[in-house]
Structures are given as C-alpha cells and as structure tokens.
Amino acid sequence: MTANEIKFGTDGWRGVIADDYTFENVRRVAGAIASYVLKNEDAARGLVIAYDTRFGSRRFAQAAAETIAMAGVPVKLANDVTPTPALSYAVKNLGTAGGVMITSSHNPWNWNGVKFKANYGGSATPAIIRQIEAEVRAEAAPRGTAAKIEEVDFKSPYVAAITRFADLDTIARSKFKFAIDCMYGAGRDVLSEIFSARGIDHVQIRAEVNPLFPGINPEPIEPHVRLLQETVVQEKCHAGFATDGDADRIGAAAEDGSFVDSHKIFSILLQWLVTRRDWPGDVVRAFNTTRMLDRIAAKHGRKLLECGIGFKYICDLMMEREILIGGEESGGIGFQRHLPERDGILNSLLLANVMAEEGKSLGQLVAALQSEYGPHFYARRDLHIPNEMKDTAIARAASHETRTLGRYNIVRKESLDGIKFFLDAPVRSRGAEAWVLLRSSGTEPLMRIYSEASSPELVQEILEEAVSFVEAKAPAATR
C-alpha cells in the first residue's frame, strides 16, 4: 500500500481490518499525528487515546500509543472501552494537544478506524486533516526521547460533565420509562448507570461486548434499531434511545415503536433550547438535514447556517462564532456550550429532559412539531455502485440539460456538497418543500441519496426516481 491510499473521510480514516487496516498502517497514521503535533502544538501537553468495542481496538490503541510516545509525545491511554465524546471531553478537560480515537463508528464489524480530535475537544478541522494527510504521504515517523504512557479513566469526568447539562431530578419525577440500546458499542452501561443512580426506570439492551455486532451494523437507523423498537413496545417504555458504535450519534424510538430519526431529534432539541433555555447562538445544520430546522430558527429569530456534510464543518463554525446547536443527518448533534463535538449519550439525556419538562412522550413531541411546522418526512438510500457510475450520475445531475426527475420539474439546484434538486412536487398541509440530494462518497464505492417531502409516499417515489436516474434505468428527462 502506498501512503496516498490512506485518506481521511468526513471524520477520520477507516479501513477493513487485516486488509488496509493493519498495525503497520495504524502506526503510520499515528506517526503522522505525532509529527503534526510536534510541528503545530505544544507536544508536552501530550495526547489522549481511547478505543471502542471493535475487534482489536485495544491493541490498535496500544500500537498508536507506543508510536506517539516514541516520538517524544506523552500519552494518556484509556483504561477501558470509551465513548468518542468522552475522549473529546478528556482533550478539553485535561488540556492536551489532541486526542486519538480507535473506532470505525457505525461501519460493519470488519472495519476499524482512527479519528483525530483537535486541542479544543472536537473534530479536527479540514485544514488540520489536510496537514495530517500530508504527514502520512511524507511517511513521517518522528523519533525522540521516549515519553510516558499512562492509563487513565476518561469516563467518570465525562459523566460528571454531561449530567450537569440535564435535570436528572425532573426526569426521575416524570416516572417515564426508557429503553437504551448500546448496539454493542462504546456507550455500554454509561447512560444506564446515570439513570440507575437517580432511580430512573429503564431497560438496557445490547450492552455486552460482541465485536461481530450480530445481525446489525452499529448505526442507529432502521433496520438496525428494530430490537430497540420492539423492546420499547414490549417493555411499555415512553421512548427508546440508541447510540452507535462509538456513542457519538443518536437514534430513537417512540412509545409505539416507530423510528424517530435524527432530524426529528435535532428539531425537538432546537425547539426546546429556544423556548425553554434561551441559550444564545446561531443554528448550523449540514446540507443533507431537514429544512424543518429552518422554520424553527426563523420563528424564533435565530440565524441558520448550512454547511458541508461531516461534523468537522460544523465544528469549524463553532470555532469561528457563537453556535447554539449544530447537527448532521447521521445522528451527530452537538452543543458549543459543552463541546464542539457530537454526543449520542448527552443527546439521549437531553431528550429525556425535554420529555420530562414538557410532560410528553417522544411520539407526542414529534406530533407537536409536525403540527406546528408542517409535515416533514425523510429517508435515505445507499447505493453500492462503481466509482465510474457515481461520477457519471453526478455529472448528469449537475448538467443544465437535466431539468426534471420523474414527473416533477426541477425548480432549482444546489451544489454545496453533492447535487440537490428542489422539485415542484405537491406540498401537503404546509409541509416540507420536496428535495432530493445525490452525494458520492469520497472514500468508497458508495452513493447516498437523501430526500425530504411532505409525505412518506412522496419521499419514496422521489427516491425511486433518483435511484433510476443514478443507475440509468431511465434516461435523464429534459424539456
């Protein structure tokens, strides 16, 4: 493998274990991070390193720690499986030069990865990532006086910090019951222990360590959350919360077992913050998220900013200006007041807090939003297709000749990150304007198609037409 083949995506480098994700390549990436720190940070502040429940994660973390310590940079290494947001909090809390997380987040069981967290405790900015990638290409492997590796508990200080953001007494008084789905990931036992300490009724599932993630990818979306949905109904819970493999993303289930996606979660939290907390700041959302957020922000006089896909872009804005809340389609939502970082466990706590304060189940909160801001429905398709097909589809989508999709005219196009069509499809009950986004992965043969409209049926129709367009089952319609 050449150095050029290690490429960081929206949040770090990922690869297939024993294929491109090897001890050799983990050490190469760790050497590049050490070189970046030596050139750009106060290396004496050291780095913190943590790991998730994936196969080999502890040993990969140890290899990264040894490589970085050999460069003369001291390391604090997690003494146990640790959520990514706890690692990020450790960076800020301990004042280190950055953090390294061994995880592949929501990827299938046979993947692993490396995330780098910058000295402010959040995703590295695109500029920092470019510098680390340059160090990888240069095969940087600095050597210095070997520094110390110390094992540390990162979870306890993190739990103390996030519980200050939620009113646990109010949650306990509400007598609501919650289901917690750890998806075999790094969030295991964290939220459950917080709830247990306050006598909050709950049931926890998939909290055991099983690196095969049997039957699922650890991604808090359908169909992987089916067991959570069933558990909520069987256990008569008022809501269920799921966190992904490294616990920085959230998904949820309402009391009837219906899936509550990250768009509704983001909208519920935003509405609560501007009406109940009145924290200052703008709202930032990724290009592929619901436009219900635009309506909530406008109603409450908050400026809304749109950015590229990947929390690093949200983090970039959090470093530049005052941001109330920022989030992305994949379930990553963060609060600048805490950290410029997404956090599935904190968001679960805050959702429980909203329910308790409003005296409503999760389904009732969603229904209230749909009533106030109009029906918004959303879905995504993932197409595993050759890179050539991806590139051809994007080029056709961007072409001035493509003016319709299926039976709908394309009203306008946007190209902030991928190609988005806004369609003249009917809008039901003041609901969402219909749109579809085609976005090609920069790191794998994958195209994602996202759509939002005012009914679930319309969303599915638009997605089907978009799939046909990408796969060229039907010629691009023109007029």
N, C-alpha and C positions, 0 to 999 in steps of 0.2 A: 504494500500500500504506500502511495506517495503522500507527502504532507498535505497536498492540495485536496485530498479526498476527505479530510476531517473538516467538516463545515458545520458551523453553529446555525441552528434554525431560530424560530421565534423565541425560544427560551433554552439555549444550550445545545450541546452536541449529544446526539443519540445514535445508537447502533445496535446491531444484532449481536448478542453475546456469542463469543467464540468465532464470529465471522470478522467484523471490523471492530467490535467492542471487545478488545483484548487488554490484558495487563500492560502490554507494550504501548498500546495507543492511549490508555488511561494515563500512563506515566508521561507520554509525550504531551498530552493536554495539560497535565499537572505542571510539567516543566515550563510550558508556555505561560501558564498563570503565574508561576513563581517569577519568571522573567518580567512579565508585565508589572507585578507588584514591586519588584526591585527597582524598576525604572520610573514608576509613576506614583508609588505610595510610600508611606513610612513602614518599611518592612519589619521594623522592630515591633510594630503593633501586632504582627502575626496574622494568621488566617484561622478560621474555624472550619471544620469539616464534619459533615454528617452524612447519613445514609438511610435508605428506606428498606423495605422488606424483600426486595428482589433478590434473585439468585446471585450470590457472590458479592452483594453490595458492601458488606462489612469488609471483606478482603480487598475489594477495589478501593474503598476509602482508605484503608491502611496503606495500600500502594501509593495512592496520591499523597498521603501524609508524609510518607518516607521520602518521596521525591522532592516535595516542597521543603521539608526540613533539611535535606541535604544541600539545598540552595542557600541555607542560612536563614530561612524564614520560620519562626516558631509556629507550632500548630497546636490548637486545642481540638481534640477529636472526640466526637460523641461517644458516650459510654453505652448507648442503646439506640435502637431504631428511633428516628426523629423526624417529625414533620418538617417540610421545607420552610413554612413560616416561622417555626421555632428556631431553625438555623439562621434565618434572616434577622429575627429579633436578637439573637446572640451577637451578630455582627454589630448592630447598633448599641446594644446594651453593654457589650464589652469593649466597644471602640476599636474593633480590629480593622485591618486593611481590606477585609473582604471575607467571603465565605465560599466554600465548595460543597455542593450537594450531589451525592451519588444517587441518581434516580432517573427513571425514564417516565415518570409521571403516570400518564394514562395509557401508555403503549402496551401492546400484548406482552405476555410473560417472558418471551425470549429476547426482549430488548432491555438495555440499560443505558445510562447516560450520565452526563456531567453538566450541572448548572453552576454558573458563577454569579455570586451576589456581591454587589459593589459595597463600598465602605459606608453607604447610607442605609444599608439593610434592605435593598430591593434589587430587582432585576438589573443586570448590567445594561447600560445604555448601548444603543447601536454603535456609538463611537468606541466604547470600551471593547465591545465584542470584536470590532474590526482590528483593534490592536492585538487582542489575544490571538485571533486567527493569523495575523501576520507573524506572531511569535511561533505559532505552530508550523507555518510554512518555512520559517527560518530554522526549524529544528532546535529551538532554544532549549538548552539543558544546563542551566547555571549551576555551579558548584561553589560552596562557601564553607565556612565553619559550621559543622552540623548543629542544627538548632534542636530544641527540646520538643518532644511530642507528649502532650498531657491529656489524659482522658477526663471529660467534663460532662455533667448533666445539663443539657440545654433545655429540657422540657419544663422543669419546675419554674424557672424565672419567666418563661413564656406563658405558662398557665396563669401565673400571678398577674401578668400584664393584661392578658385578654379578658380576664374576669373583672378587671376594673372598668371595662367598657360596657358590660352588661349588668342589668339589675337582676341579679340571681334571686333575691328575695321576692321580687314581683313575679318572676317565673314560677317560683315554688308555690306562691299563694294562688296562682291561677289554676292549680290542680290539673293542668294539661299533661297528657302523656305523650312521650316522643319515642320514635324509633330511630336508632343510629346505625347506619351501615358504613363500616370502615372499609369495605371492599378489599379485605386482606391487606390493607395498606398501612402507611406510617401513622395514620390517625388513630390506630388501635388504642382503646382504653382512655384516650385523653378526654374527650367530651363526656364519656360515661363516668369517669372519676369526678369531673367537675359537677355533674348532675347528682351523683351519689352523695357527695359531700354536703349538698344542700337539700337532700331528700326529694329531689325532682324525679317523678315517676318516668321510667324509660326502659326500653329493651334494646340491647346491642346485638348486632349480627355481624358475621364475617369479620370477627376481630382476631381470629387466630392467624399465625404466620403461615402462609402457604404460597411460596414463590411461583406456583403454577397458576394462581388466580383461577381456580377450576370453574370452567364454563363461562367466564367473562373476561373482558378487558376491564381494568380498574378505572373506568371512566364513568362519571355519574350522570349518564344519559340512558335513554332506552336503547336496546333492551336490557342493558346490564344491571339496571336498578329494579328488575322485575321482583326479585326476592324482597326488596325493601317495600315495594308497593303491596305485595301480598301480606307482609308482616304488619304493616300499618292497619290493614283491614282486619286481619285475624286477631291482633292484639288490642284493637279498638283505640288506636292512637289518634291524636289530633293533628299530627304531622310526622313526617319522617325526613331525616337528613342523611345525605350520602356525601362522603369525601373521596377523592380519587387516590391514586397510588401514593402520592406524597402529601396529600391532605391540603393542597393549596386551592383546590377547586371544589365547588358545591353543586349538588343537585338535590331535588326534594320530591316528596310525595304528599299529596293532600289526604285528608281523612277518608276519602272514598277510594283511595289507591291510585288516583290519577297522577300522572307525572307533572311536576312543576319545574319548568326549565329555568335556566339561569337568567333569562330575560325578565321573567315574572319576579324572580327573587331580587334582581337588581332594582326593578321598578318598585317593589314593596319597600325595600330598604331606603331608596331615594325618597319616596313619599313620606316615610316615617321621619327621616332626618330633617326634611324641610318643614314638616308640620309639628313635630314633637320635640326635636332637638335644636333646630335653628342654628346648626353649625355653619360657619361661613365657608365660602369657596364655590368654585365652578364645578360643573359635572363633565366628565370625559368618558366617552364610550368608543369602542372600536368600530370600524367600518361595517362589520357584519352583525351588529346588535340591533335590537328593536328600536323603532322610532317612537314607541310609547314614551321613552325617556325624554325625547324632545318636547313632548306635550307636557309632561310633568314639570320639566325645568322651566318651560315658558310660562306656565300658570303661576309658578312661584318666583318668577323673576330671576332665575339662575341662568347664567350663560352656559351653553352646552358646546363642548369641543369634540370633534370627531378625529380619530387618529387611525393609523395603520393597525393591522392585526398582529397581536403579540403584546403581552403586558409590558414589555420593555418600552414601548412607545408611550403607554400611559405613565409609566414610571418617569420617563423623560419629562413629561409635562408636570408631574408632581415635583420635580426638581426645579422647575422654572417659575411656577406660580402657585397660588393657593387653590387646592383642589379639595372639594368636599368628598367626592367618591368617584372612583373610576372602575370600569369593568369591561369584560370581553365576553364573547359568545360562549366560550368553552367552560364557563363557570368560575372564572377568576375575577374576583371583586375585591377592591382594597380601599382603605381609608388613610389619607395622608396623615391624619391626626395620630394614627397608630404607627404605621409604617408605609412606605411606598411599595407595597407588596400585597399580593392576593393571599387570601387566607380562608380556606373552607371551614375550619373549625370556628373561627371568630364569626363568620357569617352565619353559621348554624346557631350559635349563641344569640346573635342579634335578631335572627328570625324568630326564635323562641321569645325574645324580649318584646318584639313587635306584637306577636300574638297575645302575650300576657297583658300588655298595656291596652291593646285595642279590645281585648276580650273576644277575639275571633279565632276560629280555626284557620289553618292555612288556606283551605279551599274558599272560605268566606272572604279572606283578604284578597285572593285572586279575583273573585267575582266582583268585589267592590271596585277594583282597579278597572276591570273590563267595562263596568257600568259607567264609571266616571270619565274614562278616557277613550272609550270606544273599543270594540273587539279587535284584538291583535293576536294573530296565530302565526306560528313559526315552525319551520322544520329544515332539516339538512340532509343532503345525500353525499356520501363519499364514494367516488368512482376511482377504482384502482385501474388505471389505464396507462399505456406507454407515454413517455415524455413527448414523443412526436405528436400524438393525438391531443395531449394537453395544449401544446404550443399552437397547434393548428386551430383548435377551438377558441383559444384566447384571441388569436389574430382575427378570426372571423367575427367574434363578438365585438371587437374594437372597430371593425370596418364600418365605414359610413354606409355601406350597402345593406348592412343588417339593420332593418327598421321595424321588424315585427318578430314576435315569438309566439308560435301557435296562432291563436285567433286574436291576439292582442297587439296593438301598436306599442312601440317603444317610445315613450314620451320624452325621455332623456336618458343619458348615460353618464356614469361617474366612474373614475378610474383611480381612486386613491390607493387601492390595494386589491387588484383584480378588476373585473369589469362588472358593473352593476347596471341592470336595466330597470327603469321605472316604467310600469305598464299602465295602460288605460283600462285596466280591469275594473269591474264594478266594486264600489265600496259599500259595505253593509253597515248600517247604524252608526255612521260617523267613525267607522273603524279605520284600520291601517291602510295607507296607500300601498298598493301591491308593488313589490320589487323582488328581483332575483339577482344573486351575485355569483359569478363564476370566478373561482380563485384556484390557481395552480400552486401546489406545494413546491417550495424551492429545494427540498432535500430528499423527496421520494416520489415515485411514480403515482401520484395521487392528485385528484382534483376534487375540491369540495364545492358543493352548490348549496347556497343558502336562500331561503325565501321567506317573506312575510306578507300576509294579506289579511283581509277581514273575516275570512272563514277557513276552517281546516281543509275543506274540499277544494277551495281555490288554491291554497298553498300546494296541495298535492298535484293539482292539474299543472300548475306552473313548473313545479319540479320535474314532472314527467316530460313536459315540453323542453325543458332545459337539458335533461339527460339525452333526449333525442337529438337536440342540437349538437351537443358535445360529441356524441357517437355518430353523428351524421346519418342517422336513420332517416331523417327528412332533410331536404335541402334548406339552407337558410332562406327564409321568406323575405322578399323585398317588395317594395312598392315604389 
